Amino acid sequence: MGSTSRAWEQSDVDVISFGEHLTSSEYFEALYRHGMELVEQTAAYLDGPGRQEAKQLNSTVALIYSTESMRLTARLLDLASWLLIQRSLRDGDITEEEARRKRARLKLRANGRPSHIAHFSELPPRLQELIKESFALSDRIMRIDRSLHQVQESSNEQPARNPVAAQIAELQAAFNAAIR
């Protein structure tokens, strides 16, 4: 029965790193590709067709276009940075501590939504799509980041002893005493 009580002890449990599992998954690869493609599509649009479309807007909407294109660019740079940090960590190019420091400099946040943007429907359709896609990508990455952060916090805490293991050990001691 000694091996049975040991099976319940926290120290005997193999822990699988959520972060390592995630970044080595096909899901992460697809997320990474999508994020980088969105950055490229946005840059191509803003440097090309978007520039021409912006010239045709009235002054109020043109100002909103400028503001939202800057916000979009900043949001995508933070998201791409997060993806690159995770990939670098996975590939062993940086340590976990370096990744934490780099992550702390990012501004991942869920402020604003297309519905909060005045005259959003008057912006060029392609810019609207890119903004919506960037928020969807941001939501996905923020959920993952929160999960990673929660896992890191819980791994930094002292592992709690399994209360059932303590009771099993007491029962084992009582049975061993009764047999003698």
N, C-alpha and C positions, 0 to 999 in steps of 0.2 A: 504494500500500500504506500510505501515511501515514494515511489515514482509517481503515483497518482496525485499526491499532494503537491509534489513539485510541478506538475503540469499546470497547476492553477496559479503558480507564482508569476508575477508580472515580468520578472527578469528572464523568464524562459520563453517569452513570446517574441517571435520575429516580427519586427516592425518594417512595413513596406513604406518607403518614402513616396508620398503622394506626388511631390514635385518631380522626382525622378521618373516615376511611372507616367505622369502626364507628358513631360517633355520628350519622352521616348515613344510616345504613342502617335498613331496616324492622325488622331484628332488635333494634336499640337501642330503637326506638319501642315495639315490643311488650314488651321488657324493662322499659322505663320505665313504661308503662301498667300492667303486671302488678305491679310494685313499688309503685306508688302505690295501686292497688286493694287490694293486700294490707294496706297501712298503714290504709286506710279501713275495710276489713272487720274488721281486728283492733281498731281503736278502737271500732267499733260493737258488736262482740261484748263486749269488756271493759267497756264502759259500760252494756251492756244485759243480754242473756241470761247472759253470763259472770258478772256480779255476782250474779245470782240463783242460778246453779249453784254458785258458790263457797260460798254460805251453807248449802248442803245437804251439804257435804263434812265428813268427820271432821277433827279439828284437825290431824293430821299431814298429810293430803292438802291441807287448806286452806292450810297454810304453804307447801307445795310449789307450790300454785296461785299464791300471791302472789309467790313467788320467780321462778317461771318466767314469769309474766305480765310482771314487771319486766324480766327478761332478754330476753323476746320484744320488748317495746317498745324497749328500748335497741338491740337488734340491728336492728330495722326502721328506727329513726331514723338509724343509721349508714348503712344501705343506701340509704335515701331521700336522705340527704345526698350520698352518692357519685353517685347518679343525677342529682341536681340540679347538682352540680359539673360533671359531664360535659356536661349539656345547656347549662349557662351558658357553658362553654368553647366548645362548638360554635356557640352563637348569638353569640359574640363579646362577651358581657357581662363576662367576666373574662379575664385573660391566662393563659398557661400557667404563669407563675410563681405567680400567685394560686391557680390550681387546685392546684399542687403543695403550697403552704402549707396550703390548706384540706384537701387529702387527707391530709396528715401528721397532722392532728388527729383523724382518724377512727380507730376501733378495729375495723377489719375483721380478723377472725380466725376460725379454725375450731375454737374450743374447745367441747367438749361436743357431744353428739348426743342425740337422744331416748333412745337405748339407755343413756345415762349418767345419766338422770334417774330417781331412786328413785321408785317408785310411778307411773311415767308412765302405765301402763295404767289407773290409777284416776282420772286427771284427766278432765274432761269431754271427750267426743269432739271437739267443735269446737275446743277449745284444743289438743288433740293435733294436729289437722289444720293449724292455724295455725302451730304450732311446726315441724312437718315442712316446710311450705311455706316458712317463713322460712329454714330451713337450706338448702333446695334453691336458693332465690334467692341466698342468701349464697354458696353454692358457685359458682354461675354468675358472680356479680359478682367474686368473688375470682380466678377463673380469668382473667377479662378484665383485672382490675387488675394481676395478675402479668404478663400479656402486655404491657400498656401500659408497665409499669415496666421490663420487659426492653428494650422498644423504645427507651424514653427513655435508658436507660443506654447502649445500644449507639450511639445517635445522639450522645451526649455524648463518646464516645471518638473519637480520631483515626481516620479511615477508613484501613484497611489498604490498601496498594498491592497491586494484583493481581499476583501473581508471574508469571502467564502473560503479562501485558502487558509486563513487563520483558524476558522472554525473546523475545517477538515484536519488541520494539524492537531488541534485540541482533541478531536475525536480519535485520531490515530494514536495520540499519546495515551488517551484513556483506554483504548482497546489493548495497546501494548502493555499497559500497567495491569490490566485485568488478566492477561494471559500469563504473566509471571507469577 
